[in-house]
Amino acid sequence: MALLAVCGVFAWTTRDAMANLPFMRQKASASAAGSGGKALVDLGPWQTAQALAALAVTAEETEYAREAEHLADHEVDQAFASALREANLKAAHRSLTGDALALSEKVKQLEQTVAQDQGQVDKLTPPASSASVQAKGGDQAAANSGDLEIAKAQLQLDSDELSDAEHDLERASGDNRDEIQSELSAHEAAMQKYDSQNSSSGELAVISVRRRGTLASRLSGWFSQQSRYQLIQQAIQQAQSDVKSLTAEHNTLETQANAHAAAGTNAADNPSTLASLKARSAERQLLGIYDDRIQTERQLATVYSKWAAQLQLQHRIVEHLIFQSFALILFILICMVAGDSLVRHLMALNMHNQRQKHTLRSILELSIQVVGWLLILLVVFGLPQQMPTILGLATAGITIVLQDFILAFFGWFVLMGKNGIRVGDRVEINGVCGEVAEIGLMNTTLLETGKLLTDGLPTGRRIVFMNSFAIRGQYFNFSTTGQWMWDEIKASLPASANPRDIVERVRKLAIEETGEGAALAAREWQKAAYSHDLSRIDTEPVVSLLTTASGFDVQVRYVTSATKRFEVRIALQRRVLDLLQEQK
């Protein structure tokens, strides 16, 4: 419980981890880096479209996702063009000082050196028409070839030095055109790879949603749609935010361009040079790019809004199907209640055998509940589709853990069989004797009595046994229709009596007193044996003469009904005592 509480606290404190898309955090970090002086091209629109496209499920969503991808790709391309033009404008208006100025002079010198090296290489390179003549020249051709190789090596060395100097100048002057160009190449390569891999298309919304046939899948789809809708709302907010930021940048650039145009117009005595005209033209072209980017971001926001509207429609479809599932579950529950009421009404009718009535009612109620809950599970989870191995392992684990309950459950069917027990029977279970008060699905309840062969009187205690005793144990049922049982009495003979004569007369008394019941018990026991080929069941009284230290005792064993046991015992004892008194 403590660990569960700790996990709940941390889950609550980290609940905002899924609140935003990953690319929004990347954009925030890029903006923070840009505020430090490093200008980078914003790939946020493309990252947004790419991330949302992976979440598209239906054909309608896929169409909106592809449209958003095309617009986002165009916006990123325009962002690169804008970044390059801005870098060119900054380079044109930048005044170099200090190390940057020295590096600029060095670059100019190296450019001249590379140009001279290239001229030397071109001079030493023979034309293609004279290749055969040089091949026949011998030593002179070999010397020219050596000079050419030296000139090429010098050209390569000076070119590498020029490239290094240009990179140094870019870092010193803040020129990042090469970095932007490198990012553009990487983005184009990633776009080609993405286009070659992404060719999937989904089904129509109605078909896709209706494939969710279970309540669990519909609820999962509902939450998934809710999550996608929230992410798309974030994308809409991002596009609208980009529109505002681009509009602000556009207005700032337009103010600068108007100021430059006014300065060129006012300076009538100093006409604008060709470089200044090109710079002003580049500014106007850059303003056009910003207009295009603003329009593209607005279109992106519109596409995302349509996507969100489509998700809301799908949301209503899933909600409709969820309510259908709940209605079906409620209908099944109503049928279960109605079936239970019908069983109770039918069982309330007069039936001759109350035990059969109770058993039939229990079986019907259990069947209705089992079938009803199985149907509800099918509505919620559908048909099982797990691997057979997993099902086998799960079944084995459940069997081991719940073996007592499983045995008790199947023991109930054994007890309900023809050789089982019924309410009111006198039984002995695990050495405990009593009268059956209740037979449940998992346990059996007894009203305890003493040993049936001794007193058989109730003790007032209720004892409950798991029904597993019917399978892995044993039980004794002393009850038939009349609940017949063997009972016995003993009496001491006087010393002067004739034992043989007394035994015979006692046997006749026992037959007279218990003969009718013994004959009925014989018929019922023979019927309970389910076979007439068994040996004849003898229920006649048995009188035995026992030798004791003081003489002889007479033991009488006879069959009697459990309900009339004490009455028969008292009556028989009285007659035997009267007989013994006569012998005295």
N, C-alpha and C positions, 0 to 999 in steps of 0.2 A: 504493500500500500504506500509506503514511503517513496519507493522508486517510482511508482505510478504518479504520485503527486509531483515529484521532481520533474519527470518527463512532461507532465501537463503544464507546469510553469514554464519550462524552456520552450515548449511548443507554442505557448501563448506569446512569449516575448519575441520569438522569431517568426511570428505570423506574417510580418511584412516582407518576408523573403520572396514570396511568390506574388507580391502585390504589383511589381513592375517587371517589364520585359528586360532581359539581359542587355539588349542593345541600347536601352535608355540610360542604363548606368554607364555603358561604354561612351555614350555621347556626352554624358555629364563629365566623365573623366577627361575626354578629349577637349571639352570646353575649358576645363580647368588648366589643361596643358597649354591651350591656345592663349589664355590670359597671361601666361608667363612669357609670351613673345614668340612662340613657335606656331606658325600658321599651318594648319592641316586641313585637308578637304573633308567635309562632313559627309560620311557614308550612312548617316542615320536613316534617310528615307529608304534606301535599298535594304539595309539591315532589317528595318521594320517590315517591309513587304516580304522579304525572304523568310523571316521568322513566322509571320502570319500565314504564309502560303503552306508551310509544313503542317499547320493546324486545320487546313481546309478538309472537310469531310465529304460534302455533297458536290454534285456537278455545278450547282449554282455558286457555291462558295469557291470552287476551283476557278470558275470563270472570272469572278471578281478578284481573286488572288492573282491571276495572270495579268489582268488589266492593271492592277496595282503594281505588279513587278515591272511592266513595260514603262509605266509612268515614272516609277522610282528610278529605273535605269536611266531614263532620259534626264531626270532631275540631277542625278549624280554626274552624268556626262556634262551637263551644262555647268555643274559646280566646278568640275575640273577645268572647263574652258574659261569660266569666270576667274578661277584662281590663277591660271596661266596668264590671262590678260592683265589681271591686277599686278602680278609679278613683273610683267613687261613694263607696265606703266610706272611702277615704283623704280625699276631699273633705269627707265628713261629720265625720270626726274631726280634720281638720287645723285648727290654730290659727294665725291669720294674725298676723304681726308686721311692723314696719318698712314697707317699700315695698309689700308685699303687702296690709297692712292699709289703707294709704292708697288703694291702687287699688280695694280692695273698697268703701270708702266712696264713691269716685268712681263706681263702677259702680252702686251703689244710687241715688245722686243722678241719674245719667244715666237709669236705669230710670224714676225718677219723672218726669223731664223728658220722656222719650219717651211715657210714659203721658199726660201733659198735652197734648203735641202731638197724639197720636192722638185725644184727646177734642175738641180744637179742630177737627181735620179732620172728625170725625164731626158736630160741631155745624154746620159750614159746608156740609156735603154735603146737598143737598136730597133729600127722599124722591122716589121714582120717580113717585108719583101727582101731585106738583106740578111736574113738569118742564114741562108745557105752560103752566102759569100763569107760571113764571119766564121762559119764552120770550116771553111777552107783556109782561113787566115793564119791558123797555127798559133804561134806565141803571142802575136798582137791581139788576137781574140781572147786568149786566156788572161792577158793583162787587163783588157777592158772589162772582162767579167769580174775580176777581182776588185777593180775600182767601183763597179756597180754595187757589189755586195757591201762594200764599205759605206757607200753613200746611203744605201737602204738602212743599214744599221744605225748610221748617224741620224737619219730621218726618224726612225723609231724611237731613239733615245730622246731627241728633242721633242717629239710628239708626247711622250710620256711626261716629260718635264712640263710641257705646256698644260697637259690635263691636270697635273697636280697643282700647278699655279692657279688654274681656273677654279678648282675646288677650294683652294685657300682664299681666293678672292670672293667666292660665293659666301663662305663662312664669315669673312671679315665684313662684307657689305650687307649681309642678311638676305642675299638672293637665294630663294629656295625653288627655283624653276625646275632644276634637275630632280629634286625630291618629289615635286608634284608630278612630274612626268613619270617617275618610277612608280608612284602610287597608281597613276592612271594605267600603266602597263599591267601592273598586278591585278587591278580591278577588271580589266578587259579579259585577262587570262582566266580569272575566277568566273566571269560571266560566261565564257565559252564552255568551261567545264560544267557549270550549273545547267546551262541550256541543253547540253548533251545528256545529262543524267536525269533531268526532270521532264517526264512525259506522262505522268499519271493523271487520271481523271476519275472523278467519283460518280456515283449514281445520283439520280434525281432525289430531291429532298424527301418526297413522299415515299419513294421506294426504299431509300436508305433508312429512314426512321422506322418504317413498318417491319424491317428485318429485325428490329429489336422486339422480340416476341415475349420477353419475360419482364416482370416488374423490376427486377434488379438491373437489367440492362437499360431499361427506360429511365430509371432514376440516375444511373451512371451517365447516360447521354444527356439528361437534363442538367446535371452539374457540369458536364464538359462544355455544353453550350453556354452556360452561364459564365464559365471561365473564359471562353473565347470571346464572348460579348464584352467582357470587361477589358480584355487585351485590345480589342478593336477600338473601344472607346479611348483607350490610352493612345492608340495610333492616330485617331482623329484629333485628339488634343495636341499631339506632337506636330501633325501637319499644320494645324491652325497656328501653333506657336512659331513654326518655321515661316509661315506666311507673314506674321508680324515682324519677325527679325529681318527677313529679306526685304520687306517693305521699308523698314527703317534704314537698312544699308543702301537701298535704292535711292531713297530721298537724300541721304548724305552725299552719295556719289553725284546725284543730279545737281545738288547745290554747288559742289566743287566744279562740275563741268560748266555750269552757268557762270561761275566766277571766272574760270579760265577764259570762257568765250567773251565775257565783258572786258577782261583785261586786254585781250587781243584786239578787240574793236576800238577801245579807247586809245590804244597806242598807235595812232595814225602815222606818226613820224617814224615809227619802227615797225614795219610790216612783219607779220609772223613768218617764221622760217618754216621750211618743209617739215622739220621734226616736230614743231609745235602743232602744225596742222594734223600730222599723223597721230599725235597723242590725243588731240581733241576728238578725232575720228574714232580712236580706240575707246575713248570714254563713252561715246555714244553707242558704239557696238556693245560695250559692257553693260550699259543701261538696258539695251534690248535683251541681253542674256538674262539680266535680273527680272525683266518683265516676264520672260518665258518661264523662268523658275517659279515665280510667284503664281503664274497661271497653272503650272504643273502641280504645285503643292495644293492649290485649291481643287484641282481635279482629283488628286489623291484623297483629300478629305471627303469629296463627294462619293468616290468609289467605296471608301471605308464606311460611309454612312449607309450606302445601299447594302453593303455586306452586313452591317449591323441590323438593318431592317429585315434582311433575309433570315438572319439568326433568330430574330424575334418571331418570325412566322414559324420557323422550325420549332421554336420553344413552345408555341401554342399547340403544334401538332403533337409534340411529346407529352405536353400536359394533358391533352385529350386522351392519348393512349394510357397515361398513368391513371387517369380517372376511370377509364374502362377497366383496367386491372383491379383497382380498388373496388369497383362495382361488382366485378366477378367474384372477388374474395368475399364481399358482403353477401352476395347471392348464395355462395357455398355455405357460409355460416348460417344463413337463414334456413337453407335446406337441411343442415345438420340439426338445428333446433326443431324444425318441423318434423323431421324423421324421428327424433327422440320423443317428441310429444305423441306422434302417431303410435310408436311402440308402446309407450305408457298407456295410451288409450286402449289399444288392443289387448295388452296384458291385464287391464282392469276388468275385462270380461271374465265371466265365470269359467274356470277350468278345473277339471277333476283333480289333476295332479299339480299341487302347488310347487313341488320341486322342479318339475319340468318347466313350469311357468317362470320360476326364478332363473333357471339356467338359460332358457330361450331369451328372456329379457336381457340378461347380461351379455349374451353373445351378440344380439342385434344392436344393442347400444355401443358395444365395443367396435363392431364392424362399421357402423355409421361414423363414429369418431375417427377411426383409422383411415377410411376412404376419404372423409372430408379433409383431414389434415394433409393427406397425400396430394389431393387436388390443389390445396392452397400452396403447398411447396412447389408443385409443378407450375403454378401461375407465377410464383415469385422467382424461382430459379430455373425453371424449364427442365428438360430432360438432362440427366447427367452426361457430360461429355469428357470427363477426366479419363486419364489413362487407366487401363485395368490394373496395372501394378499398384498405382496409388490407391485405388479402391480396395484392392486386396489387403494392402498394408493397413489401411484405415480400418477395414473390417476386422482384421486380426487384432489390432490394438483395442478396439471397442469390445471385442469378445473377451479379451483377457481382463480388461478393467471391469466390465459389467457382467462377468460370467454368473455371479449369484443372481442378479436380476433377470438375466436371460433364462437361467434354469427355472427361476420362480415363475416366469411368464409361461414357459412351455409346461411347467408342472401344473398350472391351472387347467390346461387342456386335458392332461392326464386325469386330474381329479374330476373333471366334467364328463369323463368317459363312462362306459358301462361298468367298469370295475373301480370307479372312484367313490367319492363320498358325497353326501348331501347334507343340507342343514337339518339338524335334529338327530343325526346318526350318533351312536356311541362308538368312539374310536379310541385307539391308543397310538400316539405319535411320539417317538423318541422317549418311550417309557412313561409318558404322561397320558392319563386317561381322562376323558371328558366327553361332553356333548357338543357337537358342531353348532356354533352360533352364527358364523358368517364365513363365506368362501369368497375372498376377493381375488383380483387379478394377480396380486403379488403375495398375499398372505392368507392364512386360514386362522380363524379365531375359535378357541374352545372355551367352554365353561367347565372348569376342572371338577372332577369327581375323584373319589378314592378308587382303589383297585376294584374292578368289577367282580372279581372272585371273592372279595372280602365284604366290604360294606357298600361301595358304589354310591355313596352319598355326596352331594355337591359341597365343594369347599368355599364357594363364593368368589373364586379368582378367575379372571379372564386371561388366557394364555394365547399369544400370537406366534405362529410359525410361518417362516418363509415357505412358499410352495415348492421350493427345490427339494424338499424331503420326498416328494412323490417320484423323483427321478433318481437321485443318488442315495436315498435312504429307504425306509420301509415304514409302513403303517398298517394297523390292524383295524378292521371294521367289524364290529360285533353286531351290526344291525342288518336285518333283512326286513321284510315287510312287517312282521310282528316283533322284531328285535328279540329273537329267541337266544337263550343262553343256558349253559349248564350251571346248576347250583347244587349244594350238598348240605346235609345235616349229619350230626353224630349223636349217638346215645349209648350209655353204658348198660350192659345186661346184668341182671342180678345173678349171684353165684348159683342159685338153685334152678335157674331157667334152662330149658333145652335150647341150645343155640340154633340148631337146624330148624326147629319149628318156628322159632321167633323170626329168623331171617326170611323164611317163606311167607309168613304172615305180614311182615313189614313190606316185602316186595309187592304183595297184593294191595296193601294200603296205598303205596306209592303209585301203582298203576291206576287205581281208582281216582286218586286225587289229581294226577298230572297226565292221565292217558289222553284226554281230548286235546290238550295243548301239545303234547308230544307228537300226536298224529298230524296235526296241522303244521308243526315245525318241520316234520319230515318231508311233507309235500313242498313246503316253501324252500327248504334247503336243496331238495332235489331239483326244483326249478331254477334256483340260483346257480346250480352247478353247470347249467347250459349244456348238459349232456346226460342222457339216460343210460349210457353204457358204463357209467361208473358203478362201483360197488354200492350195494344198498346201504343207505344211511340209517343206522339203528338209533332210535330215540327212546327206547324203552328204559325205565329206571334200572339202575345197577345198585345192588345191595351187597356190601362187602363186610365180612366178619374179620375184625382186627384183634390181634392178641395184645393184651396189656399186662402190666405187672399185677393188677388187681383182678383180672378176669378177661372179659371180652367187651369190645365196642362194636356197635353196628354203624356203618357209614352208608348213607343213601345219597346217590347222585342221580339227578333228574333234570329234565329240560323244562324250562319255564320262561315266560315272557318277562322281559326286563321291567316293564311297567307294573307287573303283578308279582314281582319276585318276592317281596316281603310278605304279601298276603298268603302266597302259596307256602312259603317257608313256615309261617306261624301255624297255618292250618295242618300241615303235615306233621310238624313237631307235636302239636296237641294230640293228634291221633296216635302217633307212635308212643307218646308218654302214657296215654290211656291204655294202650296195649301192654306196655311194660308193667303198669300197675295191676292189671288183671293177672299177670304171670306171678306176681308176688303173692 
